[in-house]
Amino acid sequence: METNEKDIIQEVTNKEYEFGFTTDIATETIRKGLDEEVVRLISKKKNEPEWLLDFRLKAFRKWQTMKEPDWAHLEYETPNY
């Protein structure tokens, strides 16, 4: 990509949106990582019944005991959950 194209892309993406259309969407950010607190928070946000939360927590605890598979011929950085 030529320098001129990079400059144009940079200019367009960094300027204030000028066409007047906006959508207000409620968002919430959950911290990085996965633990029981995050599982509980997501379940609460989804208004899930207690039995489903229990199922998810049981699955999460099982997942914590599992070893990540060593896939043949794949190289990737192991995620830090």
N, CA, C and O atoms as a DFTB+ gen file, in Angstrom:
324 C
 N C O
     1  1       0.849      -1.173       0.000
     2  2       0.000       0.000       0.000
     3  2       0.898       1.241       0.000
     4  3       1.854       1.323       0.771
     5  1       0.594       2.172      -0.842
     6  2       1.387       3.383      -0.932
     7  2       1.168       4.251       0.299
     8  3       0.142       4.152       0.973
     9  1       2.149       5.103       0.581
    10  2       2.058       5.997       1.722
    11  2       0.823       6.889       1.620
    12  3       0.160       7.144       2.626
    13  1       0.509       7.362       0.424
    14  2      -0.649       8.211       0.228
    15  2      -1.940       7.490       0.631
    16  3      -2.807       8.089       1.269
    17  1      -2.075       6.222       0.270
    18  2      -3.249       5.444       0.646
    19  2      -3.323       5.276       2.160
    20  3      -4.402       5.364       2.746
    21  1      -2.189       5.036       2.784
    22  2      -2.147       4.890       4.238
    23  2      -2.588       6.185       4.916
    24  3      -3.325       6.157       5.902
    25  1      -2.137       7.310       4.385
    26  2      -2.514       8.613       4.945
    27  2      -4.019       8.836       4.834
    28  3      -4.650       9.316       5.775
    29  1      -4.589       8.488       3.690
    30  2      -6.026       8.663       3.476
    31  2      -6.813       7.770       4.437
    32  3      -7.778       8.223       5.053
    33  1      -6.412       6.520       4.566
    34  2      -7.093       5.591       5.472
    35  2      -7.006       6.097       6.907
    36  3      -7.995       6.077       7.640
    37  1      -5.842       6.543       7.297
    38  2      -5.629       7.068       8.653
    39  2      -6.522       8.279       8.902
    40  3      -7.142       8.386       9.960
    41  1      -6.591       9.182       7.941
    42  2      -7.404      10.395       8.076
    43  2      -8.888      10.058       8.212
    44  3      -9.575      10.612       9.070
    45  1      -9.375       9.162       7.377
    46  2     -10.797       8.803       7.380
    47  2     -11.177       8.074       8.670
    48  3     -12.242       8.330       9.233
    49  1     -10.339       7.192       9.130
    50  2     -10.691       6.405      10.316
    51  2     -10.529       7.179      11.617
    52  3     -11.116       6.792      12.627
    53  1      -9.767       8.241      11.626
    54  2      -9.537       8.996      12.859
    55  2     -10.423      10.219      13.020
    56  3     -10.430      10.827      14.090
    57  1     -11.172      10.600      11.989
    58  2     -11.979      11.809      12.120
    59  2     -13.349      11.497      12.727
    60  3     -13.804      10.353      12.719
    61  1     -13.981      12.521      13.242
    62  2     -15.307      12.418      13.843
    63  2     -16.334      12.018      12.786
    64  3     -16.278      12.494      11.652
    65  1     -17.273      11.142      13.156
    66  2     -18.332      10.723      12.240
    67  2     -19.233      11.919      11.963
    68  3     -19.701      12.569      12.898
    69  1     -19.479      12.216      10.701
    70  2     -20.138      13.468      10.346
    71  2     -21.523      13.326       9.725
    72  3     -22.116      14.338       9.351
    73  1     -22.056      12.132       9.601
    74  2     -23.288      11.970       8.841
    75  2     -24.555      11.903       9.694
    76  3     -25.650      11.773       9.146
    77  1     -24.436      11.988      10.999
    78  2     -25.594      12.145      11.856
    79  2     -26.301      10.887      12.305
    80  3     -27.143      10.964      13.199
    81  1     -26.009       9.746      11.742
    82  2     -26.687       8.515      12.149
    83  2     -25.934       7.884      13.310
    84  3     -24.741       7.600      13.208
    85  1     -26.634       7.670      14.405
    86  2     -26.022       6.994      15.553
    87  2     -27.018       6.004      16.137
    88  3     -28.228       6.146      15.958
    89  1     -26.516       5.031      16.815
    90  2     -27.335       4.058      17.522
    91  2     -26.776       3.908      18.919
    92  3     -25.600       3.593      19.099
    93  1     -27.620       4.134      19.904
    94  2     -27.200       3.960      21.289
    95  2     -27.458       2.519      21.694
    96  3     -28.601       2.063      21.731
    97  1     -26.398       1.824      21.992
    98  2     -26.495       0.422      22.385
    99  2     -25.832       0.276      23.752
   100  3     -24.675       0.650      23.940
   101  1     -26.576      -0.266      24.686
   102  2     -26.020      -0.487      26.012
   103  2     -24.964      -1.587      25.928
   104  3     -25.207      -2.646      25.349
   105  1     -23.824      -1.338      26.494
   106  2     -22.760      -2.336      26.503
   107  2     -22.191      -2.482      27.905
   108  3     -22.285      -1.577      28.735
   109  1     -21.614      -3.613      28.140
   110  2     -20.941      -3.858      29.406
   111  2     -19.664      -4.619      29.106
   112  3     -19.649      -5.531      28.279
   113  1     -18.614      -4.245      29.772
   114  2     -17.332      -4.901      29.573
   115  2     -17.028      -5.782      30.768
   116  3     -17.138      -5.354      31.917
   117  1     -16.650      -6.997      30.489
   118  2     -16.247      -7.936      31.535
   119  2     -14.733      -8.063      31.457
   120  3     -14.159      -8.121      30.370
   121  1     -14.101      -8.106      32.605
   122  2     -12.635      -8.179      32.638
   123  2     -12.122      -9.405      31.882
   124  3     -12.863     -10.355      31.633
   125  1     -10.854      -9.360      31.529
   126  2     -10.236     -10.483      30.840
   127  2     -10.169     -11.690      31.760
   128  3     -10.099     -11.560      32.982
   129  1     -10.191     -12.856      31.150
   130  2     -10.030     -14.082      31.907
   131  2     -11.349     -14.804      32.107
   132  3     -12.423     -14.249      31.876
   133  1     -11.248     -16.046      32.540
   134  2     -12.425     -16.860      32.776
   135  2     -12.269     -17.548      34.117
   136  3     -11.313     -18.288      34.346
   137  1     -13.217     -17.295      34.995
   138  2     -13.254     -17.962      36.288
   139  2     -14.723     -18.088      36.708
   140  3     -15.620     -17.685      35.967
   141  1     -14.961     -18.643      37.886
   142  2     -16.343     -18.857      38.326
   143  2     -17.116     -17.547      38.424
   144  3     -18.308     -17.504      38.120
   145  1     -16.453     -16.496      38.840
   146  2     -17.126     -15.198      38.955
   147  2     -17.649     -14.722      37.592
   148  3     -18.761     -14.202      37.497
   149  1     -16.854     -14.901      36.559
   150  2     -17.273     -14.503      35.214
   151  2     -18.426     -15.383      34.733
   152  3     -19.378     -14.881      34.134
   153  1     -18.350     -16.683      34.988
   154  2     -19.433     -17.595      34.609
   155  2     -20.729     -17.172      35.303
   156  3     -21.791     -17.136      34.681
   157  1     -20.633     -16.854      36.586
   158  2     -21.813     -16.421      37.340
   159  2     -22.372     -15.099      36.802
   160  3     -23.587     -14.934      36.687
   161  1     -21.493     -14.176      36.478
   162  2     -21.915     -12.871      35.963
   163  2     -22.656     -13.014      34.635
   164  3     -23.710     -12.409      34.437
   165  1     -22.107     -13.807      33.739
   166  2     -22.751     -14.012      32.436
   167  2     -24.112     -14.684      32.616
   168  3     -25.092     -14.297      31.980
   169  1     -24.161     -15.683      33.480
   170  2     -25.415     -16.383      33.731
   171  2     -26.464     -15.426      34.307
   172  3     -27.634     -15.477      33.928
   173  1     -26.041     -14.566      35.212
   174  2     -26.961     -13.594      35.813
   175  2     -27.471     -12.611      34.763
   176  3     -28.659     -12.292      34.742
   177  1     -26.583     -12.129      33.892
   178  2     -26.974     -11.192      32.834
   179  2     -27.990     -11.814      31.882
   180  3     -28.838     -11.119      31.321
   181  1     -27.895     -13.122      31.706
   182  2     -28.811     -13.822      30.793
   183  2     -30.084     -14.293      31.501
   184  3     -30.947     -14.926      30.892
   185  1     -30.188     -13.972      32.803
   186  2     -31.342     -14.397      33.615
   187  2     -31.586     -15.902      33.518
   188  3     -32.719     -16.354      33.357
   189  1     -30.500     -16.663      33.620
   190  2     -30.613     -18.116      33.518
   191  2     -31.105     -18.718      34.832
   192  3     -30.844     -18.166      35.901
   193  1     -31.802     -19.825      34.761
   194  2     -32.249     -20.494      35.985
   195  2     -31.057     -21.097      36.743
   196  3     -29.992     -21.331      36.170
   197  1     -31.256     -21.337      38.012
   198  2     -30.190     -21.844      38.882
   199  2     -29.612     -23.166      38.371
   200  3     -28.401     -23.377      38.435
   201  1     -30.475     -24.058      37.864
   202  2     -29.985     -25.356      37.392
   203  2     -29.007     -25.198      36.236
   204  3     -28.071     -25.985      36.101
   205  1     -29.222     -24.169      35.390
   206  2     -28.321     -23.958      34.263
   207  2     -26.982     -23.393      34.744
   208  3     -25.924     -23.775      34.243
   209  1     -27.037     -22.489      35.712
   210  2     -25.795     -21.986      36.305
   211  2     -25.008     -23.137      36.916
   212  3     -23.796     -23.230      36.719
   213  1     -25.679     -24.012      37.655
   214  2     -25.000     -25.168      38.254
   215  2     -24.351     -26.040      37.181
   216  3     -23.221     -26.499      37.350
   217  1     -25.060     -26.266      36.083
   218  2     -24.532     -27.049      34.971
   219  2     -23.281     -26.377      34.397
   220  3     -22.277     -27.041      34.142
   221  1     -23.347     -25.065      34.196
   222  2     -22.205     -24.325      33.636
   223  2     -21.002     -24.361      34.581
   224  3     -19.865     -24.533      34.140
   225  1     -21.257     -24.199      35.870
   226  2     -20.160     -24.232      36.847
   227  2     -19.527     -25.622      36.907
   228  3     -18.307     -25.745      37.013
   229  1     -20.335     -26.645      36.840
   230  2     -19.807     -28.018      36.834
   231  2     -18.943     -28.229      35.582
   232  3     -17.856     -28.801      35.667
   233  1     -19.423     -27.771      34.435
   234  2     -18.660     -27.896      33.187
   235  2     -17.365     -27.087      33.266
   236  3     -16.320     -27.541      32.800
   237  1     -17.432     -25.893      33.853
   238  2     -16.232     -25.054      33.994
   239  2     -15.186     -25.753      34.863
   240  3     -14.003     -25.779      34.524
   241  1     -15.629     -26.313      35.977
   242  2     -14.687     -27.010      36.877
   243  2     -14.058     -28.223      36.181
   244  3     -12.874     -28.503      36.367
   245  1     -14.838     -28.926      35.396
   246  2     -14.304     -30.064      34.636
   247  2     -13.276     -29.576      33.616
   248  3     -12.212     -30.176      33.466
   249  1     -13.596     -28.490      32.918
   250  2     -12.695     -27.917      31.916
   251  2     -11.352     -27.539      32.541
   252  3     -10.305     -27.694      31.914
   253  1     -11.389     -27.038      33.789
   254  2     -10.153     -26.643      34.468
   255  2      -9.220     -27.830      34.713
   256  3      -8.009     -27.637      34.819
   257  1      -9.744     -29.031      34.803
   258  2      -8.922     -30.215      35.066
   259  2      -8.374     -30.835      33.786
   260  3      -7.520     -31.720      33.834
   261  1      -8.864     -30.369      32.653
   262  2      -8.493     -30.985      31.380
   263  2      -7.174     -30.422      30.851
   264  3      -6.832     -29.263      31.084
   265  1      -6.454     -31.268      30.140
   266  2      -5.212     -30.863      29.492
   267  2      -5.534     -30.484      28.049
   268  3      -6.291     -31.179      27.371
   269  1      -4.963     -29.396      27.594
   270  2      -5.208     -28.979      26.212
   271  2      -4.590     -30.007      25.261
   272  3      -3.456     -30.439      25.471
   273  1      -5.319     -30.395      24.230
   274  2      -4.793     -31.391      23.296
   275  2      -3.552     -30.885      22.558
   276  3      -3.395     -29.685      22.333
   277  1      -2.699     -31.792      22.196
   278  2      -1.509     -31.450      21.414
   279  2      -1.822     -31.804      19.966
   280  3      -1.545     -32.916      19.517
   281  1      -2.396     -30.862      19.246
   282  2      -2.824     -31.102      17.882
   283  2      -1.623     -31.281      16.963
   284  3      -0.636     -30.552      17.059
   285  1      -1.721     -32.242      16.090
   286  2      -0.636     -32.512      15.149
   287  2      -0.483     -31.367      14.160
   288  3      -1.470     -30.841      13.645
   289  1       0.754     -30.989      13.903
   290  2       1.104     -30.019      12.868
   291  2       0.494     -28.633      13.072
   292  3       0.303     -27.898      12.103
   293  1       0.187     -28.266      14.311
   294  2      -0.309     -26.923      14.584
   295  2       0.622     -26.217      15.545
   296  3       1.048     -26.786      16.551
   297  1       0.927     -24.996      15.234
   298  2       1.741     -24.193      16.134
   299  2       0.995     -22.898      16.403
   300  3       0.661     -22.159      15.477
   301  1       0.739     -22.630      17.663
   302  2       0.064     -21.400      18.069
   303  2       0.464     -21.093      19.502
   304  3       0.906     -21.965      20.250
   305  1       0.299     -19.841      19.857
   306  2       0.604     -19.432      21.219
   307  2      -0.525     -19.926      22.117
   308  3      -1.697     -19.658      21.852
   309  1      -0.175     -20.641      23.171
   310  2      -1.174     -21.179      24.081
   311  2      -1.893     -20.032      24.784
   312  3      -1.236     -19.157      25.348
   313  1      -3.232     -20.015      24.765
   314  2      -3.975     -18.932      25.423
   315  2      -3.783     -18.946      26.932
   316  3      -3.665     -20.010      27.540
   317  1      -3.755     -17.788      27.520
   318  2      -3.688     -17.658      28.973
   319  2      -5.093     -17.376      29.450
   320  3      -5.526     -16.224      29.475
   321  1      -5.808     -18.420      29.829
   322  2      -7.193     -18.263      30.252
   323  2      -7.275     -17.579      31.584
   324  3      -8.371     -17.361      32.100
